[in-house]
Amino acid sequence: MLQDKDNFDVEQSFKAGLYQAELFWRRMGSRPDFTDKDVLEIGSGLGALSVSIAQQGARRVLGLDVWAPRVATAVDLVASHYPDLRSVAFAATPSTEFAGEALFDIVVSQNTFEHVSDVAAVLASIRRLLRPGGKAYIGFSPLYHSPFGDHSELRAPIKLPWLHLIAGRKRVIAAFNRANDMNVETLVACGYNGCTPRQFDQAFATCGLDIKSRRVNPTEGGLKNLAMMTFRALARLPGLEPYFTVGLYFVLQKPEASTDVG
Ligand SMILES: C[S@@+](CC[C@H](N)C(=O)[O-])C[C@H]1O[C@@H](n2cnc3c(N)ncnc32)[C@H](O)[C@@H]1O
């Protein structure tokens, strides 16, 4: 299998990830105090967010990702760049299969929920793994129906907003198969759940965690901010929500006295 290092500059992406981690908290609206906390990251990728949280004084940070080669790259990056940072570890285990309950004070997840195949199952695992009163910070973009929600998977010669929706899922899947020499049949198998904002909202509202905040399209920078404000307004018009909701940022909390759901 082709490794990350053959596809892109891993070192540079990791550095960009450290910067992205700062933006993540700005978009979220607040950054928790990680001092002495046990933290779980879901979809840790190259590990930059986990590293930055460990550097902020967390007692333990565990980054989980379902893609084993990427987990191996994260382990190598931390070993070579942060040999003294012992509080961070990574594992290629889905959170749904990670045993135990009430193990973490904080769960974070960045730009992963548009990829997970079963949103409700991952949310249930977060609820199980959080301690009562613990919080989950889950932010992700771009959603599939937003202007570039296919993450360029269509590989069209020109980049046009919503082109992947006009082209249709079959063409997106075919382009994915050509590029990766694969033969999958569904969007989920390409790594995108294709959920609409309404489907995400439904899953978040029924997962047994309290929704403390929900932000739509938070971003930074003058022009980008203006564009996203306009998108937010358009997303409120009937029928347009999926097309103008680019990012969703949730803060959730596990109730202190937890009742069982499902
Ligand atoms: C776009 S990358 C984001 C990585 C990192 N969070 C970042 O922001 O750079 C999405 C990651 O989610 C992982 N992923 C997809 N489904 C997952 C799941 N159910 N549990 C954990 N990781 C998952 C993928 O393997 C991939 O590494």
The ligand as an SDF file (V2000), in Angstrom:
LIG
                    3D

 27 29  0  0  0  0  0  0  0  0999 V2000
   -9.0460   14.4260    7.0840 C   0  0  0  0  0  0  0  0  0  0  0  0
   -8.2080   13.3720    8.1700 S   0  0  0  0  0  0  0  0  0  0  0  0
   -8.0000   14.4560    9.5630 C   0  0  0  0  0  0  0  0  0  0  0  0
   -6.8520   14.0760   10.4270 C   0  0  0  0  0  0  0  0  0  0  0  0
   -6.5780   15.0430   11.5780 C   0  0  0  0  0  0  0  0  0  0  0  0
   -7.6640   15.0390   12.5370 N   0  0  0  0  0  0  0  0  0  0  0  0
   -6.3610   16.4260   11.0390 C   0  0  0  0  0  0  0  0  0  0  0  0
   -7.2260   17.2800   11.2340 O   0  0  0  0  0  0  0  0  0  0  0  0
   -5.3350   16.6360   10.4130 O   0  0  0  0  0  0  0  0  0  0  0  0
   -9.4560   12.2870    8.7320 C   0  0  0  0  0  0  0  0  0  0  0  0
   -8.9050   11.1320    9.5460 C   0  0  0  0  0  0  0  0  0  0  0  0
   -9.9790   10.4330   10.1380 O   0  0  0  0  0  0  0  0  0  0  0  0
   -9.6440    9.0550   10.1440 C   0  0  0  0  0  0  0  0  0  0  0  0
  -10.9050    8.3300   10.4110 N   0  0  0  0  0  0  0  0  0  0  0  0
  -11.9200    8.0820    9.5770 C   0  0  0  0  0  0  0  0  0  0  0  0
  -12.8850    7.4020   10.2220 N   0  0  0  0  0  0  0  0  0  0  0  0
  -12.4740    7.2440   11.5030 C   0  0  0  0  0  0  0  0  0  0  0  0
  -13.0270    6.6280   12.6610 C   0  0  0  0  0  0  0  0  0  0  0  0
  -14.2260    6.0340   12.6490 N   0  0  0  0  0  0  0  0  0  0  0  0
  -12.3100    6.6450   13.8080 N   0  0  0  0  0  0  0  0  0  0  0  0
  -11.0910    7.2290   13.8450 C   0  0  0  0  0  0  0  0  0  0  0  0
  -10.5150    7.8190   12.7780 N   0  0  0  0  0  0  0  0  0  0  0  0
  -11.1950    7.8260   11.6270 C   0  0  0  0  0  0  0  0  0  0  0  0
   -8.9780    8.8350    8.8290 C   0  0  0  0  0  0  0  0  0  0  0  0
   -8.1930    7.6650    8.8030 O   0  0  0  0  0  0  0  0  0  0  0  0
   -8.1300   10.1200    8.7130 C   0  0  0  0  0  0  0  0  0  0  0  0
   -6.8450    9.9560    9.2460 O   0  0  0  0  0  0  0  0  0  0  0  0
  1  2  1  0
  2  3  1  0
  2 10  1  0
  3  4  1  0
  4  5  1  0
  5  6  1  0
  5  7  1  0
  7  8  2  0
  7  9  1  0
 10 11  1  0
 11 12  1  0
 11 26  1  0
 12 13  1  0
 13 14  1  0
 13 24  1  0
 14 15  1  0
 14 23  1  0
 15 16  2  0
 16 17  1  0
 17 18  1  0
 17 23  2  0
 18 19  1  0
 18 20  2  0
 20 21  1  0
 21 22  2  0
 22 23  1  0
 24 25  1  0
 24 26  1  0
 26 27  1  0
M  CHG  2   2   1   9  -1
M  END
$$$$
